[in-house]
Amino acid sequence: MYVTLEPCTMCAGAIINSRIKKVYIGTNDPKTGACGSILNLFKDYKFNHKVEYETGIMQKECEKILKDFFKYLRSKK
């Protein structure tokens, strides 16, 4: 699975329960990230399924996509 932003706790839990083998993460989420930023559900806990993950995949591009998206939303108000 490829994601632009590091999954939150609920999304990381859904990934674990879905038995997804590997997640490629574009950029970290320092506020709610659950794959290394705040906590790491993929590594620090003993769940019955382990998810491999790789961070920093096209980080600059992912950050730009997210920033542009939220800038667009703010401009629509």
mmCIF file of the N, C-alpha and C atoms, coordinates in Angstrom:
data_MODEL
# 
_entry.id   MODEL 
# 
loop_
_atom_site.group_PDB 
_atom_site.id 
_atom_site.type_symbol 
_atom_site.label_atom_id 
_atom_site.label_alt_id 
_atom_site.label_comp_id 
_atom_site.label_asym_id 
_atom_site.label_entity_id 
_atom_site.label_seq_id 
_atom_site.pdbx_PDB_ins_code 
_atom_site.Cartn_x 
_atom_site.Cartn_y 
_atom_site.Cartn_z 
_atom_site.occupancy 
_atom_site.B_iso_or_equiv 
_atom_site.pdbx_formal_charge 
_atom_site.auth_seq_id 
_atom_site.auth_comp_id 
_atom_site.auth_asym_id 
_atom_site.auth_atom_id 
_atom_site.pdbx_PDB_model_num 
ATOM 1   N N  . MET A 1 1  ? 0.844   -1.160  0.000  1.00 0.00 ? 1  MET A N  1 
ATOM 2   C CA . MET A 1 1  ? 0.000   0.000   0.000  1.00 0.00 ? 1  MET A CA 1 
ATOM 3   C C  . MET A 1 1  ? 0.897   1.234   0.000  1.00 0.00 ? 1  MET A C  1 
ATOM 4   N N  . TYR A 1 2  ? 0.527   2.224   -0.809 1.00 0.00 ? 2  TYR A N  1 
ATOM 5   C CA . TYR A 1 2  ? 1.240   3.490   -0.864 1.00 0.00 ? 2  TYR A CA 1 
ATOM 6   C C  . TYR A 1 2  ? 0.351   4.578   -0.270 1.00 0.00 ? 2  TYR A C  1 
ATOM 7   N N  . VAL A 1 3  ? 0.895   5.393   0.652  1.00 0.00 ? 3  VAL A N  1 
ATOM 8   C CA . VAL A 1 3  ? 0.142   6.494   1.248  1.00 0.00 ? 3  VAL A CA 1 
ATOM 9   C C  . VAL A 1 3  ? 0.996   7.757   1.233  1.00 0.00 ? 3  VAL A C  1 
ATOM 10  N N  . THR A 1 4  ? 0.347   8.900   1.052  1.00 0.00 ? 4  THR A N  1 
ATOM 11  C CA . THR A 1 4  ? 1.097   10.156  1.054  1.00 0.00 ? 4  THR A CA 1 
ATOM 12  C C  . THR A 1 4  ? 1.484   10.561  2.469  1.00 0.00 ? 4  THR A C  1 
ATOM 13  N N  . LEU A 1 5  ? 0.593   10.291  3.442  1.00 0.00 ? 5  LEU A N  1 
ATOM 14  C CA . LEU A 1 5  ? 0.806   10.711  4.820  1.00 0.00 ? 5  LEU A CA 1 
ATOM 15  C C  . LEU A 1 5  ? 0.802   9.508   5.756  1.00 0.00 ? 5  LEU A C  1 
ATOM 16  N N  . GLU A 1 6  ? 1.678   9.534   6.724  1.00 0.00 ? 6  GLU A N  1 
ATOM 17  C CA . GLU A 1 6  ? 1.781   8.463   7.722  1.00 0.00 ? 6  GLU A CA 1 
ATOM 18  C C  . GLU A 1 6  ? 0.420   8.184   8.354  1.00 0.00 ? 6  GLU A C  1 
ATOM 19  N N  . PRO A 1 7  ? 0.013   6.924   8.421  1.00 0.00 ? 7  PRO A N  1 
ATOM 20  C CA . PRO A 1 7  ? -1.288  6.583   8.992  1.00 0.00 ? 7  PRO A CA 1 
ATOM 21  C C  . PRO A 1 7  ? -1.413  6.947   10.473 1.00 0.00 ? 7  PRO A C  1 
ATOM 22  N N  . CYS A 1 8  ? -2.635  7.290   10.862 1.00 0.00 ? 8  CYS A N  1 
ATOM 23  C CA . CYS A 1 8  ? -2.950  7.536   12.264 1.00 0.00 ? 8  CYS A CA 1 
ATOM 24  C C  . CYS A 1 8  ? -3.132  6.183   12.961 1.00 0.00 ? 8  CYS A C  1 
ATOM 25  N N  . THR A 1 9  ? -3.441  6.211   14.243 1.00 0.00 ? 9  THR A N  1 
ATOM 26  C CA . THR A 1 9  ? -3.610  4.975   15.011 1.00 0.00 ? 9  THR A CA 1 
ATOM 27  C C  . THR A 1 9  ? -4.718  4.096   14.440 1.00 0.00 ? 9  THR A C  1 
ATOM 28  N N  . MET A 1 10 ? -5.855  4.680   14.111 1.00 0.00 ? 10 MET A N  1 
ATOM 29  C CA . MET A 1 10 ? -6.974  3.903   13.600 1.00 0.00 ? 10 MET A CA 1 
ATOM 30  C C  . MET A 1 10 ? -6.639  3.298   12.234 1.00 0.00 ? 10 MET A C  1 
ATOM 31  N N  . CYS A 1 11 ? -6.019  4.075   11.363 1.00 0.00 ? 11 CYS A N  1 
ATOM 32  C CA . CYS A 1 11 ? -5.656  3.573   10.034 1.00 0.00 ? 11 CYS A CA 1 
ATOM 33  C C  . CYS A 1 11 ? -4.575  2.499   10.129 1.00 0.00 ? 11 CYS A C  1 
ATOM 34  N N  . ALA A 1 12 ? -3.586  2.705   10.999 1.00 0.00 ? 12 ALA A N  1 
ATOM 35  C CA . ALA A 1 12 ? -2.537  1.690   11.181 1.00 0.00 ? 12 ALA A CA 1 
ATOM 36  C C  . ALA A 1 12 ? -3.144  0.392   11.699 1.00 0.00 ? 12 ALA A C  1 
ATOM 37  N N  . GLY A 1 13 ? -4.119  0.498   12.617 1.00 0.00 ? 13 GLY A N  1 
ATOM 38  C CA . GLY A 1 13 ? -4.803  -0.688  13.116 1.00 0.00 ? 13 GLY A CA 1 
ATOM 39  C C  . GLY A 1 13 ? -5.562  -1.404  12.016 1.00 0.00 ? 13 GLY A C  1 
ATOM 40  N N  . ALA A 1 14 ? -6.216  -0.651  11.142 1.00 0.00 ? 14 ALA A N  1 
ATOM 41  C CA . ALA A 1 14 ? -6.940  -1.248  10.018 1.00 0.00 ? 14 ALA A CA 1 
ATOM 42  C C  . ALA A 1 14 ? -5.971  -1.944  9.057  1.00 0.00 ? 14 ALA A C  1 
ATOM 43  N N  . ILE A 1 15 ? -4.799  -1.356  8.854  1.00 0.00 ? 15 ILE A N  1 
ATOM 44  C CA . ILE A 1 15 ? -3.785  -1.964  7.990  1.00 0.00 ? 15 ILE A CA 1 
ATOM 45  C C  . ILE A 1 15 ? -3.317  -3.292  8.591  1.00 0.00 ? 15 ILE A C  1 
ATOM 46  N N  . ILE A 1 16 ? -3.082  -3.307  9.890  1.00 0.00 ? 16 ILE A N  1 
ATOM 47  C CA . ILE A 1 16 ? -2.662  -4.533  10.574 1.00 0.00 ? 16 ILE A CA 1 
ATOM 48  C C  . ILE A 1 16 ? -3.747  -5.600  10.458 1.00 0.00 ? 16 ILE A C  1 
ATOM 49  N N  . ASN A 1 17 ? -4.995  -5.229  10.757 1.00 0.00 ? 17 ASN A N  1 
ATOM 50  C CA . ASN A 1 17 ? -6.096  -6.186  10.709 1.00 0.00 ? 17 ASN A CA 1 
ATOM 51  C C  . ASN A 1 17 ? -6.394  -6.674  9.296  1.00 0.00 ? 17 ASN A C  1 
ATOM 52  N N  . SER A 1 18 ? -6.052  -5.877  8.294  1.00 0.00 ? 18 SER A N  1 
ATOM 53  C CA . SER A 1 18 ? -6.255  -6.268  6.898  1.00 0.00 ? 18 SER A CA 1 
ATOM 54  C C  . SER A 1 18 ? -5.136  -7.159  6.375  1.00 0.00 ? 18 SER A C  1 
ATOM 55  N N  . ARG A 1 19 ? -4.112  -7.354  7.191  1.00 0.00 ? 19 ARG A N  1 
ATOM 56  C CA . ARG A 1 19 ? -2.972  -8.207  6.834  1.00 0.00 ? 19 ARG A CA 1 
ATOM 57  C C  . ARG A 1 19 ? -2.203  -7.690  5.607  1.00 0.00 ? 19 ARG A C  1 
ATOM 58  N N  . ILE A 1 20 ? -2.137  -6.371  5.472  1.00 0.00 ? 20 ILE A N  1 
ATOM 59  C CA . ILE A 1 20 ? -1.351  -5.783  4.386  1.00 0.00 ? 20 ILE A CA 1 
ATOM 60  C C  . ILE A 1 20 ? 0.112   -6.020  4.694  1.00 0.00 ? 20 ILE A C  1 
ATOM 61  N N  . LYS A 1 21 ? 0.856   -6.494  3.690  1.00 0.00 ? 21 LYS A N  1 
ATOM 62  C CA . LYS A 1 21 ? 2.238   -6.912  3.914  1.00 0.00 ? 21 LYS A CA 1 
ATOM 63  C C  . LYS A 1 21 ? 3.192   -5.728  4.101  1.00 0.00 ? 21 LYS A C  1 
ATOM 64  N N  . LYS A 1 22 ? 3.080   -4.711  3.234  1.00 0.00 ? 22 LYS A N  1 
ATOM 65  C CA . LYS A 1 22 ? 4.032   -3.605  3.300  1.00 0.00 ? 22 LYS A CA 1 
ATOM 66  C C  . LYS A 1 22 ? 3.341   -2.291  2.968  1.00 0.00 ? 22 LYS A C  1 
ATOM 67  N N  . VAL A 1 23 ? 3.756   -1.223  3.680  1.00 0.00 ? 23 VAL A N  1 
ATOM 68  C CA . VAL A 1 23 ? 3.230   0.118   3.454  1.00 0.00 ? 23 VAL A CA 1 
ATOM 69  C C  . VAL A 1 23 ? 4.393   1.042   3.116  1.00 0.00 ? 23 VAL A C  1 
ATOM 70  N N  . TYR A 1 24 ? 4.221   1.812   2.050  1.00 0.00 ? 24 TYR A N  1 
ATOM 71  C CA . TYR A 1 24 ? 5.195   2.817   1.641  1.00 0.00 ? 24 TYR A CA 1 
ATOM 72  C C  . TYR A 1 24 ? 4.609   4.177   2.017  1.00 0.00 ? 24 TYR A C  1 
ATOM 73  N N  . ILE A 1 25 ? 5.299   4.884   2.905  1.00 0.00 ? 25 ILE A N  1 
ATOM 74  C CA . ILE A 1 25 ? 4.792   6.142   3.461  1.00 0.00 ? 25 ILE A CA 1 
ATOM 75  C C  . ILE A 1 25 ? 5.560   7.313   2.871  1.00 0.00 ? 25 ILE A C  1 
ATOM 76  N N  . GLY A 1 26 ? 4.811   8.277   2.307  1.00 0.00 ? 26 GLY A N  1 
ATOM 77  C CA . GLY A 1 26 ? 5.445   9.430   1.696  1.00 0.00 ? 26 GLY A CA 1 
ATOM 78  C C  . GLY A 1 26 ? 6.080   10.359  2.716  1.00 0.00 ? 26 GLY A C  1 
ATOM 79  N N  . THR A 1 27 ? 5.284   10.876  3.624  1.00 0.00 ? 27 THR A N  1 
ATOM 80  C CA . THR A 1 27 ? 5.812   11.823  4.609  1.00 0.00 ? 27 THR A CA 1 
ATOM 81  C C  . THR A 1 27 ? 5.244   11.524  5.998  1.00 0.00 ? 27 THR A C  1 
ATOM 82  N N  . ASN A 1 28 ? 5.979   11.887  7.017  1.00 0.00 ? 28 ASN A N  1 
ATOM 83  C CA . ASN A 1 28 ? 5.575   11.635  8.400  1.00 0.00 ? 28 ASN A CA 1 
ATOM 84  C C  . ASN A 1 28 ? 4.499   12.619  8.846  1.00 0.00 ? 28 ASN A C  1 
ATOM 85  N N  . ASP A 1 29 ? 3.755   12.227  9.880  1.00 0.00 ? 29 ASP A N  1 
ATOM 86  C CA . ASP A 1 29 ? 2.746   13.090  10.475 1.00 0.00 ? 29 ASP A CA 1 
ATOM 87  C C  . ASP A 1 29 ? 3.120   13.315  11.937 1.00 0.00 ? 29 ASP A C  1 
ATOM 88  N N  . PRO A 1 30 ? 3.775   14.439  12.233 1.00 0.00 ? 30 PRO A N  1 
ATOM 89  C CA . PRO A 1 30 ? 4.267   14.679  13.595 1.00 0.00 ? 30 PRO A CA 1 
ATOM 90  C C  . PRO A 1 30 ? 3.165   14.886  14.641 1.00 0.00 ? 30 PRO A C  1 
ATOM 91  N N  . LYS A 1 31 ? 1.911   15.053  14.217 1.00 0.00 ? 31 LYS A N  1 
ATOM 92  C CA . LYS A 1 31 ? 0.813   15.258  15.166 1.00 0.00 ? 31 LYS A CA 1 
ATOM 93  C C  . LYS A 1 31 ? 0.112   13.962  15.546 1.00 0.00 ? 31 LYS A C  1 
ATOM 94  N N  . THR A 1 32 ? -0.152  13.089  14.561 1.00 0.00 ? 32 THR A N  1 
ATOM 95  C CA . THR A 1 32 ? -0.944  11.884  14.849 1.00 0.00 ? 32 THR A CA 1 
ATOM 96  C C  . THR A 1 32 ? -0.364  10.613  14.250 1.00 0.00 ? 32 THR A C  1 
ATOM 97  N N  . GLY A 1 33 ? 0.842   10.666  13.735 1.00 0.00 ? 33 GLY A N  1 
ATOM 98  C CA . GLY A 1 33 ? 1.433   9.501   13.068 1.00 0.00 ? 33 GLY A CA 1 
ATOM 99  C C  . GLY A 1 33 ? 1.643   8.314   13.997 1.00 0.00 ? 33 GLY A C  1 
ATOM 100 N N  . ALA A 1 34 ? 1.208   7.142   13.547 1.00 0.00 ? 34 ALA A N  1 
ATOM 101 C CA . ALA A 1 34 ? 1.307   5.934   14.374 1.00 0.00 ? 34 ALA A CA 1 
ATOM 102 C C  . ALA A 1 34 ? 2.240   4.890   13.772 1.00 0.00 ? 34 ALA A C  1 
ATOM 103 N N  . CYS A 1 35 ? 3.167   5.346   12.938 1.00 0.00 ? 35 CYS A N  1 
ATOM 104 C CA . CYS A 1 35 ? 4.141   4.441   12.316 1.00 0.00 ? 35 CYS A CA 1 
ATOM 105 C C  . CYS A 1 35 ? 5.554   4.977   12.517 1.00 0.00 ? 35 CYS A C  1 
ATOM 106 N N  . GLY A 1 36 ? 5.764   5.654   13.643 1.00 0.00 ? 36 GLY A N  1 
ATOM 107 C CA . GLY A 1 36 ? 7.093   6.149   13.960 1.00 0.00 ? 36 GLY A CA 1 
ATOM 108 C C  . GLY A 1 36 ? 7.146   7.567   14.491 1.00 0.00 ? 36 GLY A C  1 
ATOM 109 N N  . SER A 1 37 ? 6.182   8.419   14.137 1.00 0.00 ? 37 SER A N  1 
ATOM 110 C CA . SER A 1 37 ? 6.240   9.810   14.592 1.00 0.00 ? 37 SER A CA 1 
ATOM 111 C C  . SER A 1 37 ? 5.848   9.964   16.059 1.00 0.00 ? 37 SER A C  1 
ATOM 112 N N  . ILE A 1 38 ? 4.661   9.516   16.425 1.00 0.00 ? 38 ILE A N  1 
ATOM 113 C CA . ILE A 1 38 ? 4.180   9.605   17.806 1.00 0.00 ? 38 ILE A CA 1 
ATOM 114 C C  . ILE A 1 38 ? 4.368   8.259   18.502 1.00 0.00 ? 38 ILE A C  1 
ATOM 115 N N  . LEU A 1 39 ? 3.930   7.223   17.854 1.00 0.00 ? 39 LEU A N  1 
ATOM 116 C CA . LEU A 1 39 ? 4.135   5.848   18.311 1.00 0.00 ? 39 LEU A CA 1 
ATOM 117 C C  . LEU A 1 39 ? 4.276   4.981   17.077 1.00 0.00 ? 39 LEU A C  1 
ATOM 118 N N  . ASN A 1 40 ? 4.598   3.729   17.266 1.00 0.00 ? 40 ASN A N  1 
ATOM 119 C CA . ASN A 1 40 ? 4.795   2.860   16.111 1.00 0.00 ? 40 ASN A CA 1 
ATOM 120 C C  . ASN A 1 40 ? 4.059   1.533   16.318 1.00 0.00 ? 40 ASN A C  1 
ATOM 121 N N  . LEU A 1 41 ? 2.844   1.473   15.808 1.00 0.00 ? 41 LEU A N  1 
ATOM 122 C CA . LEU A 1 41 ? 2.050   0.247   15.931 1.00 0.00 ? 41 LEU A CA 1 
ATOM 123 C C  . LEU A 1 41 ? 2.626   -0.893  15.097 1.00 0.00 ? 41 LEU A C  1 
ATOM 124 N N  . PHE A 1 42 ? 3.354   -0.564  14.049 1.00 0.00 ? 42 PHE A N  1 
ATOM 125 C CA . PHE A 1 42 ? 3.918   -1.597  13.182 1.00 0.00 ? 42 PHE A CA 1 
ATOM 126 C C  . PHE A 1 42 ? 5.127   -2.287  13.806 1.00 0.00 ? 42 PHE A C  1 
ATOM 127 N N  . LYS A 1 43 ? 5.755   -1.653  14.787 1.00 0.00 ? 43 LYS A N  1 
ATOM 128 C CA . LYS A 1 43 ? 7.005   -2.180  15.317 1.00 0.00 ? 43 LYS A CA 1 
ATOM 129 C C  . LYS A 1 43 ? 6.983   -2.468  16.821 1.00 0.00 ? 43 LYS A C  1 
ATOM 130 N N  . ASP A 1 44 ? 6.404   -1.591  17.611 1.00 0.00 ? 44 ASP A N  1 
ATOM 131 C CA . ASP A 1 44 ? 6.551   -1.639  19.062 1.00 0.00 ? 44 ASP A CA 1 
ATOM 132 C C  . ASP A 1 44 ? 5.546   -2.512  19.806 1.00 0.00 ? 44 ASP A C  1 
ATOM 133 N N  . TYR A 1 45 ? 4.620   -3.091  19.115 1.00 0.00 ? 45 TYR A N  1 
ATOM 134 C CA . TYR A 1 45 ? 3.577   -3.879  19.769 1.00 0.00 ? 45 TYR A CA 1 
ATOM 135 C C  . TYR A 1 45 ? 3.565   -5.302  19.216 1.00 0.00 ? 45 TYR A C  1 
ATOM 136 N N  . LYS A 1 46 ? 3.066   -6.222  20.004 1.00 0.00 ? 46 LYS A N  1 
ATOM 137 C CA . LYS A 1 46 ? 3.074   -7.635  19.611 1.00 0.00 ? 46 LYS A CA 1 
ATOM 138 C C  . LYS A 1 46 ? 1.719   -8.061  19.056 1.00 0.00 ? 46 LYS A C  1 
ATOM 139 N N  . PHE A 1 47 ? 1.409   -7.568  17.876 1.00 0.00 ? 47 PHE A N  1 
ATOM 140 C CA . PHE A 1 47 ? 0.194   -7.992  17.202 1.00 0.00 ? 47 PHE A CA 1 
ATOM 141 C C  . PHE A 1 47 ? 0.460   -9.307  16.486 1.00 0.00 ? 47 PHE A C  1 
ATOM 142 N N  . ASN A 1 48 ? -0.604  -9.981  16.068 1.00 0.00 ? 48 ASN A N  1 
ATOM 143 C CA . ASN A 1 48 ? -0.436  -11.264 15.390 1.00 0.00 ? 48 ASN A CA 1 
ATOM 144 C C  . ASN A 1 48 ? -0.044  -11.117 13.920 1.00 0.00 ? 48 ASN A C  1 
ATOM 145 N N  . HIS A 1 49 ? 0.097   -9.882  13.439 1.00 0.00 ? 49 HIS A N  1 
ATOM 146 C CA . HIS A 1 49 ? 0.558   -9.635  12.063 1.00 0.00 ? 49 HIS A CA 1 
ATOM 147 C C  . HIS A 1 49 ? 1.545   -8.481  12.090 1.00 0.00 ? 49 HIS A C  1 
ATOM 148 N N  . LYS A 1 50 ? 2.665   -8.639  11.435 1.00 0.00 ? 50 LYS A N  1 
ATOM 149 C CA . LYS A 1 50 ? 3.676   -7.577  11.332 1.00 0.00 ? 50 LYS A CA 1 
ATOM 150 C C  . LYS A 1 50 ? 3.610   -6.952  9.946  1.00 0.00 ? 50 LYS A C  1 
ATOM 151 N N  . VAL A 1 51 ? 3.609   -5.637  9.917  1.00 0.00 ? 51 VAL A N  1 
ATOM 152 C CA . VAL A 1 51 ? 3.579   -4.891  8.663  1.00 0.00 ? 51 VAL A CA 1 
ATOM 153 C C  . VAL A 1 51 ? 4.965   -4.316  8.420  1.00 0.00 ? 51 VAL A C  1 
ATOM 154 N N  . GLU A 1 52 ? 5.500   -4.590  7.256  1.00 0.00 ? 52 GLU A N  1 
ATOM 155 C CA . GLU A 1 52 ? 6.755   -3.952  6.850  1.00 0.00 ? 52 GLU A CA 1 
ATOM 156 C C  . GLU A 1 52 ? 6.399   -2.542  6.388  1.00 0.00 ? 52 GLU A C  1 
ATOM 157 N N  . TYR A 1 53 ? 7.313   -1.601  6.589  1.00 0.00 ? 53 TYR A N  1 
ATOM 158 C CA . TYR A 1 53 ? 7.031   -0.242  6.136  1.00 0.00 ? 53 TYR A CA 1 
ATOM 159 C C  . TYR A 1 53 ? 8.317   0.465   5.758  1.00 0.00 ? 53 TYR A C  1 
ATOM 160 N N  . GLU A 1 54 ? 8.157   1.438   4.879  1.00 0.00 ? 54 GLU A N  1 
ATOM 161 C CA . GLU A 1 54 ? 9.279   2.246   4.408  1.00 0.00 ? 54 GLU A CA 1 
ATOM 162 C C  . GLU A 1 54 ? 8.794   3.691   4.357  1.00 0.00 ? 54 GLU A C  1 
ATOM 163 N N  . THR A 1 55 ? 9.554   4.604   4.927  1.00 0.00 ? 55 THR A N  1 
ATOM 164 C CA . THR A 1 55 ? 9.136   6.006   4.971  1.00 0.00 ? 55 THR A CA 1 
ATOM 165 C C  . THR A 1 55 ? 9.981   6.880   4.058  1.00 0.00 ? 55 THR A C  1 
ATOM 166 N N  . GLY A 1 56 ? 9.485   8.068   3.785  1.00 0.00 ? 56 GLY A N  1 
ATOM 167 C CA . GLY A 1 56 ? 10.224  9.033   2.986  1.00 0.00 ? 56 GLY A CA 1 
ATOM 168 C C  . GLY A 1 56 ? 10.155  8.790   1.492  1.00 0.00 ? 56 GLY A C  1 
ATOM 169 N N  . ILE A 1 57 ? 9.170   8.024   1.030  1.00 0.00 ? 57 ILE A N  1 
ATOM 170 C CA . ILE A 1 57 ? 9.015   7.746   -0.400 1.00 0.00 ? 57 ILE A CA 1 
ATOM 171 C C  . ILE A 1 57 ? 8.451   8.997   -1.076 1.00 0.00 ? 57 ILE A C  1 
ATOM 172 N N  . MET A 1 58 ? 9.244   9.629   -1.925 1.00 0.00 ? 58 MET A N  1 
ATOM 173 C CA . MET A 1 58 ? 8.845   10.856  -2.617 1.00 0.00 ? 58 MET A CA 1 
ATOM 174 C C  . MET A 1 58 ? 8.324   11.900  -1.619 1.00 0.00 ? 58 MET A C  1 
ATOM 175 N N  . GLN A 1 59 ? 9.059   12.089  -0.542 1.00 0.00 ? 59 GLN A N  1 
ATOM 176 C CA . GLN A 1 59 ? 8.631   12.942  0.555  1.00 0.00 ? 59 GLN A CA 1 
ATOM 177 C C  . GLN A 1 59 ? 8.284   14.368  0.120  1.00 0.00 ? 59 GLN A C  1 
ATOM 178 N N  . LYS A 1 60 ? 9.136   15.016  -0.624 1.00 0.00 ? 60 LYS A N  1 
ATOM 179 C CA . LYS A 1 60 ? 8.887   16.407  -1.053 1.00 0.00 ? 60 LYS A CA 1 
ATOM 180 C C  . LYS A 1 60 ? 7.605   16.508  -1.875 1.00 0.00 ? 60 LYS A C  1 
ATOM 181 N N  . GLU A 1 61 ? 7.415   15.556  -2.788 1.00 0.00 ? 61 GLU A N  1 
ATOM 182 C CA . GLU A 1 61 ? 6.233   15.562  -3.642 1.00 0.00 ? 61 GLU A CA 1 
ATOM 183 C C  . GLU A 1 61 ? 4.961   15.347  -2.816 1.00 0.00 ? 61 GLU A C  1 
ATOM 184 N N  . CYS A 1 62 ? 5.019   14.432  -1.858 1.00 0.00 ? 62 CYS A N  1 
ATOM 185 C CA . CYS A 1 62 ? 3.862   14.159  -1.008 1.00 0.00 ? 62 CYS A CA 1 
ATOM 186 C C  . CYS A 1 62 ? 3.523   15.360  -0.136 1.00 0.00 ? 62 CYS A C  1 
ATOM 187 N N  . GLU A 1 63 ? 4.532   16.012  0.420  1.00 0.00 ? 63 GLU A N  1 
ATOM 188 C CA . GLU A 1 63 ? 4.303   17.212  1.217  1.00 0.00 ? 63 GLU A CA 1 
ATOM 189 C C  . GLU A 1 63 ? 3.625   18.293  0.379  1.00 0.00 ? 63 GLU A C  1 
ATOM 190 N N  . LYS A 1 64 ? 4.074   18.450  -0.857 1.00 0.00 ? 64 LYS A N  1 
ATOM 191 C CA . LYS A 1 64 ? 3.487   19.463  -1.750 1.00 0.00 ? 64 LYS A CA 1 
ATOM 192 C C  . LYS A 1 64 ? 2.035   19.139  -2.066 1.00 0.00 ? 64 LYS A C  1 
ATOM 193 N N  . ILE A 1 65 ? 1.732   17.886  -2.341 1.00 0.00 ? 65 ILE A N  1 
ATOM 194 C CA . ILE A 1 65 ? 0.351   17.483  -2.617 1.00 0.00 ? 65 ILE A CA 1 
ATOM 195 C C  . ILE A 1 65 ? -0.546  17.841  -1.440 1.00 0.00 ? 65 ILE A C  1 
ATOM 196 N N  . LEU A 1 66 ? -0.117  17.499  -0.240 1.00 0.00 ? 66 LEU A N  1 
ATOM 197 C CA . LEU A 1 66 ? -0.917  17.771  0.954  1.00 0.00 ? 66 LEU A CA 1 
ATOM 198 C C  . LEU A 1 66 ? -1.058  19.270  1.212  1.00 0.00 ? 66 LEU A C  1 
ATOM 199 N N  . LYS A 1 67 ? 0.029   20.016  1.110  1.00 0.00 ? 67 LYS A N  1 
ATOM 200 C CA . LYS A 1 67 ? -0.024  21.462  1.338  1.00 0.00 ? 67 LYS A CA 1 
ATOM 201 C C  . LYS A 1 67 ? -0.925  22.143  0.320  1.00 0.00 ? 67 LYS A C  1 
ATOM 202 N N  . ASP A 1 68 ? -0.797  21.762  -0.955 1.00 0.00 ? 68 ASP A N  1 
ATOM 203 C CA . ASP A 1 68 ? -1.631  22.357  -2.002 1.00 0.00 ? 68 ASP A CA 1 
ATOM 204 C C  . ASP A 1 68 ? -3.106  22.035  -1.785 1.00 0.00 ? 68 ASP A C  1 
ATOM 205 N N  . PHE A 1 69 ? -3.411  20.815  -1.367 1.00 0.00 ? 69 PHE A N  1 
ATOM 206 C CA . PHE A 1 69 ? -4.789  20.406  -1.128 1.00 0.00 ? 69 PHE A CA 1 
ATOM 207 C C  . PHE A 1 69 ? -5.424  21.246  -0.018 1.00 0.00 ? 69 PHE A C  1 
ATOM 208 N N  . PHE A 1 70 ? -4.750  21.388  1.103  1.00 0.00 ? 70 PHE A N  1 
ATOM 209 C CA . PHE A 1 70 ? -5.318  22.151  2.211  1.00 0.00 ? 70 PHE A CA 1 
ATOM 210 C C  . PHE A 1 70 ? -5.326  23.655  1.931  1.00 0.00 ? 70 PHE A C  1 
ATOM 211 N N  . LYS A 1 71 ? -4.386  24.126  1.159  1.00 0.00 ? 71 LYS A N  1 
ATOM 212 C CA . LYS A 1 71 ? -4.414  25.527  0.739  1.00 0.00 ? 71 LYS A CA 1 
ATOM 213 C C  . LYS A 1 71 ? -5.639  25.781  -0.136 1.00 0.00 ? 71 LYS A C  1 
ATOM 214 N N  . TYR A 1 72 ? -5.931  24.846  -1.024 1.00 0.00 ? 72 TYR A N  1 
ATOM 215 C CA . TYR A 1 72 ? -7.117  24.945  -1.872 1.00 0.00 ? 72 TYR A CA 1 
ATOM 216 C C  . TYR A 1 72 ? -8.389  24.954  -1.020 1.00 0.00 ? 72 TYR A C  1 
ATOM 217 N N  . LEU A 1 73 ? -8.482  24.068  -0.036 1.00 0.00 ? 73 LEU A N  1 
ATOM 218 C CA . LEU A 1 73 ? -9.666  24.033  0.832  1.00 0.00 ? 73 LEU A CA 1 
ATOM 219 C C  . LEU A 1 73 ? -9.868  25.340  1.581  1.00 0.00 ? 73 LEU A C  1 
ATOM 220 N N  . ARG A 1 74 ? -8.777  25.913  2.084  1.00 0.00 ? 74 ARG A N  1 
ATOM 221 C CA . ARG A 1 74 ? -8.867  27.182  2.813  1.00 0.00 ? 74 ARG A CA 1 
ATOM 222 C C  . ARG A 1 74 ? -9.326  28.317  1.875  1.00 0.00 ? 74 ARG A C  1 
ATOM 223 N N  . SER A 1 75 ? -8.929  28.280  0.620  1.00 0.00 ? 75 SER A N  1 
ATOM 224 C CA . SER A 1 75 ? -9.285  29.338  -0.324 1.00 0.00 ? 75 SER A CA 1 
ATOM 225 C C  . SER A 1 75 ? -10.770 29.288  -0.699 1.00 0.00 ? 75 SER A C  1 
ATOM 226 N N  . LYS A 1 76 ? -11.434 28.163  -0.495 1.00 0.00 ? 76 LYS A N  1 
ATOM 227 C CA . LYS A 1 76 ? -12.836 27.982  -0.858 1.00 0.00 ? 76 LYS A CA 1 
ATOM 228 C C  . LYS A 1 76 ? -13.796 28.534  0.206  1.00 0.00 ? 76 LYS A C  1 
ATOM 229 N N  . LYS A 1 77 ? -13.287 28.925  1.364  1.00 0.00 ? 77 LYS A N  1 
ATOM 230 C CA . LYS A 1 77 ? -14.170 29.413  2.450  1.00 0.00 ? 77 LYS A CA 1 
ATOM 231 C C  . LYS A 1 77 ? -14.631 30.823  2.196  1.00 0.00 ? 77 LYS A C  1 
# 
